[in-house]
Amino acid sequence: MKKKECPGCAMNVDATERVCPICSYEFPRPTPWLQWVAVLLVVVMFLILVLI
């Protein structure tokens, strides 16, 4: 099971949790546009490396 650290209390919680069960910290949800920007940057960097 994948874990992530809560920035509020430093406990390891399940990676699928949206709220820390210890301190009730709400983990930010990744936004779809940010994921698309990251994918686009990887593709552009790959194309630059291939064309050079």
C-alpha positions in Angstrom: 0.0 0.0 0.0 1.4 3.4 -1.0 1.8 6.0 1.7 2.2 9.8 1.8 3.3 12.1 4.6 0.8 14.5 6.0 2.3 18.1 6.1 0.1 18.9 9.1 1.2 16.2 11.5 4.0 14.3 9.7 2.2 10.9 9.9 2.2 8.5 7.0 -1.3 7.9 5.7 -2.7 5.9 2.8 -2.0 7.7 -0.5 -5.7 7.5 -1.5 -6.8 9.5 1.6 -8.1 13.0 0.9 -8.2 14.0 4.6 -5.7 13.0 7.2 -7.4 10.9 9.9 -5.1 12.2 12.6 -5.2 16.0 12.1 -8.0 16.5 9.5 -5.6 18.1 7.0 -7.2 18.2 3.6 -4.8 17.2 0.8 -5.0 19.3 -2.3 -6.4 17.5 -5.3 -4.3 17.6 -8.4 -5.8 19.7 -11.1 -6.2 18.2 -14.6 -4.7 21.2 -16.4 -1.5 20.9 -14.3 -1.2 17.2 -15.4 -1.6 18.2 -19.0 1.0 21.0 -18.7 3.5 18.5 -17.2 2.8 16.0 -20.0 3.2 18.7 -22.6 6.5 19.8 -21.2 7.9 16.3 -21.2 6.8 15.9 -24.9 8.4 19.2 -25.9 11.7 18.3 -24.1 11.7 14.9 -25.8 11.2 16.5 -29.2 14.0 19.0 -28.6 16.4 16.2 -27.6 15.5 14.2 -30.7 15.8 17.1 -33.1 19.2 18.2 -31.8 
